[in-house]
Amino acid sequence: MKLNMPKSQFEVSEPGASIPDDRFQDPATTVDRRVITSPSFPRVLGPYSHAVISGGFVFVAGQAPINPATQEFELGDIASETRLELTNMGTILEAAGSDLASVVKVSIHLADLNDFDGMNQIYSEFFPNNPPVRTTTQAILRSGRKIEIDCIARVREPSSSRHPCDID
């Protein structure tokens, strides 16, 4: 199938063509990157951030079913774990100047694909209209949990504004 797109809408370089040096810049000076964190978020399980804002998007790390009030796992059925993770994700998104309605991509990792329907039922409560694109895979998840969810969302406020949860 041939696409009928005007060539002026995109640039394609020939295979093996060199890219001019001015297209490579120091990422430290050209990329806006803000880490979003708070002690009121569920604890992270390793050396990573809760969320990072860059380029007008917020990238939220994979969530585990951790109760932010107790900072403990709340393992249960797929419905309770899905609900807790999506609730935590919403809290993180709000702190980053976004919300669940602004989510454009979700990745879901299920320990057992037989939990797909149960997860989907709760998921549809959080994304009832115009849901984001989504990938669901089966994965080996540690700590006995049934699900891990991460997302990418548009940021509502300009990326230059500061939030109390920002880290320098």
C-alpha positions as CSV (number, residue, x, y, z in Angstrom):
1,M,0.0,0.0,0.0
2,K,1.4,3.4,-0.9
3,L,0.6,6.4,1.3
4,N,-0.3,9.6,-0.5
5,M,1.4,12.1,1.8
6,P,3.1,15.2,0.6
7,K,6.9,14.9,1.1
8,S,7.0,18.3,2.8
9,Q,5.3,16.9,5.9
10,F,8.3,14.8,6.9
11,E,12.0,14.4,6.3
12,V,13.7,11.1,5.5
13,S,17.4,10.8,5.1
14,E,19.0,8.3,2.7
15,P,20.4,5.1,4.2
16,G,23.9,5.8,5.3
17,A,23.5,9.5,5.1
18,S,25.2,11.5,7.8
19,I,23.2,13.8,10.0
20,P,24.5,17.3,10.5
21,D,26.3,17.8,13.8
22,D,24.0,20.7,14.8
23,R,21.2,18.1,15.2
24,F,23.0,16.5,18.1
25,Q,22.9,18.6,21.2
26,D,23.7,18.1,24.9
27,P,20.6,16.5,26.4
28,A,21.3,18.2,29.7
29,T,20.7,21.6,28.1
30,T,17.9,20.6,25.6
31,V,15.6,18.2,27.5
32,D,13.2,19.4,30.2
33,R,13.0,16.7,32.8
34,R,11.3,17.0,36.2
35,V,11.1,14.3,38.8
36,I,7.8,14.1,40.6
37,T,7.7,12.4,44.0
38,S,6.1,12.7,47.4
39,P,6.2,10.8,50.7
40,S,2.5,10.5,50.3
41,F,2.9,8.3,47.2
42,P,3.3,4.5,47.5
43,R,7.0,3.7,48.1
44,V,9.1,2.8,45.1
45,L,10.6,-0.7,45.0
46,G,13.9,0.3,43.5
47,P,16.2,3.0,42.2
48,Y,13.6,4.8,40.0
49,S,11.3,7.8,40.2
50,H,7.5,7.8,40.8
51,A,7.1,9.9,37.7
52,V,9.0,12.2,35.3
53,I,7.7,15.1,33.3
54,S,9.4,15.7,30.0
55,G,8.3,17.2,26.7
56,G,4.8,17.9,27.9
57,F,4.2,14.4,29.0
58,V,4.3,12.7,32.4
59,F,5.7,9.1,32.5
60,V,4.5,7.2,35.5
61,A,6.5,4.2,36.8
62,G,4.9,0.8,37.1
63,Q,2.6,0.7,40.2
64,A,2.4,-2.1,42.7
65,P,-0.6,-2.6,44.9
66,I,0.8,-0.6,47.8
67,N,-1.4,1.3,50.2
68,P,0.2,4.8,50.4
69,A,-1.1,5.2,54.0
70,T,0.7,2.2,55.4
71,Q,3.3,1.8,52.6
72,E,2.6,-1.9,52.7
73,F,1.5,-4.3,49.9
74,E,-2.2,-5.0,49.8
75,L,-2.3,-8.2,47.9
76,G,-5.8,-9.5,47.0
77,D,-7.9,-10.4,44.0
78,I,-7.3,-8.8,40.6
79,A,-10.1,-6.3,41.1
80,S,-8.7,-4.9,44.4
81,E,-5.1,-4.7,43.1
82,T,-6.2,-3.0,39.9
83,R,-8.3,-0.5,41.7
84,L,-5.5,0.4,44.2
85,E,-2.9,0.8,41.4
86,L,-5.1,3.0,39.2
87,T,-6.1,5.1,42.3
88,N,-2.4,5.5,43.1
89,M,-1.6,6.4,39.5
90,G,-4.4,9.0,39.6
91,T,-2.8,10.6,42.7
92,I,0.6,10.7,41.0
93,L,-0.8,12.2,37.8
94,E,-2.6,14.9,39.8
95,A,0.6,15.9,41.5
96,A,2.3,16.1,38.1
97,G,-0.4,18.4,36.7
98,S,-2.3,15.8,34.8
99,D,-5.1,13.3,35.4
100,L,-6.5,9.9,34.2
101,A,-8.5,11.7,31.4
102,S,-5.2,12.9,30.0
103,V,-3.6,9.4,29.8
104,V,-2.6,8.5,26.2
105,K,-0.8,5.1,26.8
106,V,-1.2,2.4,29.4
107,S,0.9,-0.8,29.8
108,I,-0.5,-3.6,32.0
109,H,1.5,-6.6,33.1
110,L,-0.6,-9.5,34.5
111,A,0.9,-12.4,36.4
112,D,-1.9,-14.5,35.0
113,L,-3.8,-13.7,31.7
114,N,-6.8,-15.5,33.2
115,D,-7.2,-12.3,35.2
116,F,-7.7,-10.2,32.1
117,D,-11.5,-9.9,32.3
118,G,-11.5,-9.0,36.0
119,M,-8.8,-6.4,35.4
120,N,-10.7,-5.0,32.4
121,Q,-13.9,-4.6,34.4
122,I,-12.2,-2.3,37.0
123,Y,-10.0,-0.6,34.3
124,S,-13.2,0.5,32.4
125,E,-14.4,2.2,35.5
126,F,-11.3,4.5,35.5
127,F,-11.4,5.0,31.7
128,P,-15.1,5.0,30.8
129,N,-14.9,7.2,27.7
130,N,-12.3,7.4,25.0
131,P,-9.8,5.1,26.7
132,P,-6.1,5.4,26.0
133,V,-4.2,3.0,23.9
134,R,-3.1,0.0,25.9
135,T,-0.8,-3.0,25.9
136,T,-1.5,-6.0,28.1
137,T,1.1,-8.7,28.6
138,Q,1.7,-11.6,30.9
139,A,4.8,-11.2,33.1
140,I,6.4,-12.7,36.1
141,L,5.8,-10.2,38.9
142,R,7.6,-10.3,42.3
143,S,6.1,-10.1,45.7
144,G,3.1,-12.2,44.8
145,R,1.2,-9.4,43.1
146,K,-1.1,-10.0,40.3
147,I,-0.7,-6.8,38.2
148,E,1.6,-3.8,37.5
149,I,0.4,-0.8,35.6
150,D,2.3,2.2,34.1
151,C,1.2,5.0,31.9
152,I,2.1,8.1,29.9
153,A,-0.2,11.2,30.0
154,R,-0.3,14.7,28.7
155,V,0.5,17.4,31.3
156,R,-2.2,20.1,31.7
157,E,0.0,22.8,33.0
158,P,3.1,24.2,31.3
159,S,6.2,22.1,32.0
160,S,8.0,25.2,33.3
161,S,5.7,25.6,36.3
162,R,6.8,24.2,39.6
163,H,4.9,21.9,41.9
164,P,5.5,21.2,45.6
165,C,6.4,17.6,44.8
166,D,9.1,18.5,42.3
167,I,12.7,17.6,43.1
168,D,15.6,19.8,41.9
